[in-house]
Amino acid sequence: MASEKVTEAPEEGYERGLGSRQVQMIAIGGAVGVGLFLGAGANIAKAGPSLILMYALAGVIIFFIMRALGELLLYRPVSGSFAEYSREFLGDFFGYFTGWTYWLMWVVTGMAELTAAAIYVNYWFPAVPRWVTALVFLVVLFGVNLISVKLFGELEFWFSMVKVTALIGMIVIGLGVLTFGFSAAGDTASVANLYQFDGFFPKGVGSSLMTLQGVMFAYLAVELVGVTAGESEDPEKTLPKAINTLPWRIALFYVGALTVILCVVKWTEFAPGVSPFVKAFAVIGIPAGAGIVNFVVLTAALSSCNSGMYSTGRMLRTLADNGEAPRVFAKLSSTKTPALGITVSVLFMGIGVVLNYVVPEKAFGYVTSVATAAGIWTWLMILISHVLYRRAVAAGKLPASSFPAPGGSVCSYIAIAFLVFVTGLIAYDADSRVCLYVMAVWAVALGIGWKVMKSRTPQGGERDEPALEKVG
């Protein structure tokens, strides 16, 4: 049986400065990002209206993943949760590998968000080079993350508020166009747009399934709630609430918004590189609306980049606490933020600025595929850890969580099978397959790093006991 010391919330030195409203909005913000606002354009062109079904299918799997994570979080809420659970249930190496891979995911996601933000600014200022815009945003968000977790939480709260308000507004306006026929799109807006242009699966079921890799990228960051566990004021209450509201967020913001947009504007008018929301408002005939939506999608990109800086610093500190990264990353600044870890992560995110300078047209596609592969690994570790945790509970070796996942391990097995299937799709697609090569190189590099670390410090990978002292 696990000791009380392990199962209660640990004190990790962070400031517990994230209140309920901030954790809720971080959860919402994580579920609504640039993958929806920008990436959906390319996916609509590939799959047509059937993309709605792909988002709904992937959304169900994401809920399974989050309920598995929720059960683990209420068993033992710690910052850097996935790495900790991988370490506990699969071994030190898997904790090390998962921690570094999640760090990689957010670094490359940060690159993608900076790229998207630069694209959005080009809408108003086409003469400004993308790399300049990306660099400015990188520096500003870096400063915010160094100051305090409260400032990060407050900024994330308002970023998410803008996204949520705008999405609801877009859905209401779209329903108004469909119901009352006003605007320039009134004559052509119809539910029939979902099937009358070569059917619901215009490019075939195979093409629709191939969009799942892009759809899964859109859902990256929903697990960020797990990283906030160490800085939440009351994780026992805020985390279950944030996770249980996920289904309606997916139904409203992804399935609902895309359904309305594809009813208002026929799918053949969408193209890669253009936000479907900006396009919809332009077709409706509200020029100012397109500008407003462009501002909203800009905040979505900055929100995700902001979250990336937050999570990478925390993950590096978790790794340092376990002897799997330089010890200097374990130190907190006077404002109780892992300042050095954030700084190093931001320097790596700066590669995104370079990509925008060298290959501005391809930068977004390159980094999103790598981020998706890293995200799939993280989700798989959550699910496998959950299955093993449930086995330990059934055997009486560990206490039951106060937030059990419905269906027990069955839903986790279903989600594991789905993620393996998506990985197969990535391997099949020549354009996205490169990310698996990148991940293979990454795995070799981490394997070498592990061998070197263990040869120098045989105790590396073992937790520092002080990090698990009971709160209060």
N, C-alpha and C positions, 0 to 999 in steps of 0.2 A: 504493500500500500504506500502511495506517495506521501511524503511528509507534508505537514501543514505549511511548512516554510516554502515549499515549491508551488503549491496550488493557489496560494493567495497572491494578490497583486504585489509585485516587487517594487521597491523604491530604487530607481535607476539614476537618480540625480537630476532628472529633468524637472522643469516647472510644470505642474499639472494645470496648465493655463487654458486648455480647450474646454469650453463649456458645451452644454447640450446643443444649443442652436448652431454652434460652429461645427461640431462633429456631424450634425445632421446635414449641414450645407456642404461639408467636405465630402460626405457620402454622395450627395446629389451631384456635386460638381465632378466627382470621379466618374459618375455614370453618364455625364454629358460633356463630351470633349470634341477635339478637332476631328476625330475619326468619323463622327456624325456630321459635323458642320462642313467639312471639306471632303473627306474620303468618300462620303455617300454619293457624290457626283459621279465618280468613276464607276462605283459599284452599280448605280442605276443604269448607266450606259451598258454594263455587262449583263445585267440580269433583268432589267425592266421592273415591273411591279412585284415580281416574285421576291425582290429584295426584302419586302415587308415580312414575308414568311421566314426568311433567313435570320433577320433580326429577332423575330419572336422565338425561333428555335434556339438560337444562341443565348437569348435572354433567359430561357428556362434553365439552360446549363449553368449560366452564370449564377443564378439563384441557388442551384445545388451547391456550387463552389462556395458561395458566401455563407450558406447555412452550415456547411462543414467547417469553414473558418470560424464562424460564430460559436460553434460548440467548443472548439479548441480555445478560443479567446476567453470564454467564460470559465473554462477549466484552469487556464493560467494566462492572464492578460499581461503581456510584455511587449515593449517596443521591439520592432524587428521580428515579429511573431513567426513568420513562415520559416525563417532560418532556424529559429529556436525549436520549433516543432519538428523540423526535418532532423535536427541534431538529436532531439530526444528520442524519436521513434525510428529513425533510419541510421543514425550514427553521425559521428563528428564530421566525416568528409562531406556528407550530404548537407549538413548545416552550413559548412564552409562554402560549398558549391552554390547552394541556393542563395545565400547572402550576397555573394559576389555577382551572381547572375541577375538578381533583382536590382542590384546597383547598376549593372550594365543596362538593364531594361529602361530604367529611369533616365540614365544618361542619354541613350539614343532617343528616347521619347522626348526628352528636353530638346534635342536637336530637331526633331520633327515639329515640335510646337513652335520653336523659333523660326523654322522655315515657313510654317503656315502663317505666323504673325507677320512676317515680312511680305508674304503674298497679299495679305489683307491690307497692309498699309499701301502697297502698290496700287490698290483700287483708288485711293485718293491722291497719292503722290507717285505717279509712274516713273518720274525722273530720279527718284531716290534709289540707289542701289540696295538690293535686298540685304546684302551682308552688313551694311551700315545699320539698317533698322534692327536686324537680329542682334548685333553687338550692343546697341543701346538698351534694348529690352533685357538682355542678359545681365548687364551691369546693374540696372535698376532693381530687378528681382533679387539679385545677389545681395544687395544692400538690405532689402526688406527681411530676408531670411537670417541675416546676421544679427539683427536687432533683438528680436524676441519671438517666442512661439505665439504669444498673444497677438502680435502684429501680423504674423503669418496667418493665424486663424481668422483675424478680422478682415484681412484683405481677401482671403479665400471665401469668407462668408459673402462679401459684397460681389465678388466675381461670380459666384454661383447664383446669387440673387438676380443679377442681370441676366444670366443665361436662362434661368427658370422663368422669369417674368416674360422675357422676349419669346421663348418657345410657346408659352401659353397664349401670348398675344397672337403669334403666328397661326396657331391652331384655330383660335377664335375667328380671326380674319378669314382664314381659309374656309371655315364652315359657313361664314357669312356669304362668301362668294358662291359657294355651292348651293346654299339655301335660297338666297335672294337674287343671285345673278348680277350683283353690281360689279363694277370694275371692268377693265379691258378684257379680262379673261372670262367674264361672266357667260358669254355665249358658248365657250368651248369647255368650261369646267363641268365635269360630270363624273359620277362614280364609274360610268362606262369606260373612262380612260384607263381603268385598271385591267381591262381585258379586251378592248376592241382593237388595239394595235398589236396584232399578232399574238394575242392571248396573254394570260397571266405569266406564262413562262416563254416569252418571245424568243429567247436564245437557247431554249432547252433546259431541262433539269440540271444537266451537267454544268452548264455555264453558271447557273444559279448557285450550285454547290461550291463552285470555285471562288465565289465571292466571300465564302465563310472566313477565309484568312483575313480579309479586310474588315469584315464585320467583327471578328474577335479583337482586332486592334482597337476598334471603337470602344470596346468594353474594358480595355486595359485601364487600370487605376481604381476600379471598384473595390479592390482589395486594400486600398490605401487606409481604409478604416482600421485595419489591423495594425498598421504602423502607428496610428494615433493612440493606441491602447495605453502606452506608457505615459502619455501626457493628457489624458482625458480626466476631467474632474471626478466623474462617476461612471467608470466603464461598465459596471454591472447593469446600469439603466440605459446609458446612451448607446452602447454598441448593439444590443438586441433591437432597439427601436430603429436604428439606422439600417440594419440588415433587413428587418421585416418590411420596411417601406420600399425595398428595392423593386419588387414586382410591379407596383403601380408606377414607379418612375420609368421603368423600361416600357411598360405598356403605353404610358402617356407621351414620353419624350422621344422614344424611338419609333415604336409601331404606330402610335397615333399621329405624330408629326409627319412621318413619311407617307402614311396613308392619305392624309389631307393634301399634302403637296402633290402627290401623284394623281390625285383626283382633279386638282386645280390645273395642273400642267401635265400634258402627256409626256411619258417617259422618254420619248425620242428627242426631246429638246434639251436634255441634260447631257453634260460632257465632263470628262475628267478635268481637274484643276479649277473648277468653278463650283462654289458652294451652291447646292440645290436650293437653299433658303434665299440666297441673294437672287438667284435666277427666278424663283417663284414670285418674289416681290416685283422684279422688273417686268415680268409677264403680266402680273395683275395691274401694273400701271401706276405704281406708287414709287416714284424715283427716290423720294426721301426715305421710303421704307427700306429700299435696297441698301442705302447708306447706313441706316440704323442697324439692319441685320449684319452688315459688314462689321460694324462696331461690336456687336454682340459676339460674333464668331472670333473677333480679335481678343476679346476678354476671355473666351473659352480657351484659346491657345495659351494666353498668358497665365491663366489659372492652372492649367496642366503643367506648364513649365515651373511655376511657383511650387506646385506639389512635388515635382521631381527634385527640386533642390532640397526641399524639406526631407523627403524620404531617403535620398542618397546619403545625406549627412548622418541620419540615424542608423542606417544599415552599416555604414563604415564603422560607427562607434560600436555597434553590436559585434561586428567581426573583430575589432580591436580588443574588446572585453574578453573574447574567447581565444585571444592569441593568434588570430587568423588574418590580421592586418597589423601594420605598425602600431605600437602602443600609443604613439602620440595622438592617434585618432580618437582615443578613448577620453581625452580631456575635454571638459566643457569650458566655454568662455564665461565671463562674469555674468552674462545674461542667460546662462544655462542652455546655450545652444552649442552643438558640435561644430564650431566655426571652421576648424581646419578641414574636416570632412566635407563640409559644404563647399569650401574654397576649392579643394582639389576636384570635386565633382563638377563645379562650374567651369574649371579650366578644360576638362574633357568635353563638356557641353559646347565649349567654344569651337570644337571641331565642326559643329554644325554651321558656325559662321563661315568657316573656311569652305565647307561644301557649298554654301550659298554663293560663294565667290567663284568657285571652280566649276560646279555643275548645278546651277540654280534650277534648271528644269527637272533634274532627276533626283535632287536631294531628298525630297519628301518620300518618294518610293523606296529609296535605298534604306533609309533609317526605319521606316515603319515595318518593313519585313523582319529586320533584326529584332526590333522591339517585340513584335508578335511572337517570335520563336522563344525569346527569353521569358515573355509573359506566360506562354504555354507551359514551360518548365516549372515556373513558380506555382501555377494553378495545379499542376500534377502533384507537386510536393505537398500542397495543402490537402489534396484529396487522399493521397496515399497515407499521409500522417493521420488523417481522420479515420481511415479504415483501421489502421493499426491501433489508434487510441480506443476505438470502439471494441476491438478485440481485448485490449487490456482491461477495459471496464467490465466486459462480460466475464473475464477470468477473475475479477475481484482484485486486480493488481493496482487499479487507479480509481479515484472517486469519479462519480458521474458528474457531468457538467450541468449547470442550472439552465442551459439553453440547448437542449438536444436537437439535432437535425431531424426533420420528419423523414420517416422511411429508413432511418439508421444508415447503414453503409450502402444500401442498395442504390440510392441516388448518386453516391460518390462513385460507385462502379460504372454507372451509366455515363457520368461526366468524364471519367477516365477514358472510356471507350470513344466518346465523342472527340476528345482532345487528340487522341491517337489518330483518329480519322482525319481531323483537320491537318495534322502534321503530314499525313500521307498526301493530302491535297497540295500542301506547300511543296513537297518533294516532286509531285507530278508537274507542277507549273514551272516552266523554264525561267520565267522572270523572277519569281520569288524564291526559287531553289537556292539562290546564292546565300540566303540567310542561314541555311543549314550548314553550308561550308564555313561561314563565319562562326557559327556556334561550335562546329567541330574544332576549329582552330582555338576558340575560346576554351573549350573543354580540355584540350591538350595543354594549353598555357596554365590553366588552373591546376591540372594534374601535376605538372612540373613544379608549380608553386607550392603545392601541398607536400610533395616529396622533399623539397628544399627546406620548407618550414619544419617538417617533422625531424629532419636530420639535424637541424640546428637547435630546435627546442622540442624535444620529444613530448613535452606536456602541452604543446600547442594544440588548440582545439578543445582544451578543457576549460570549463567556465570558471571565472573568478567568483568565489563564493559571496563576497560582499555585494555583488550586483543583485543578489536574490534575497536581500534582507526584507522582511515584512514591512509594509507601509504602516506608518503610525506606531 
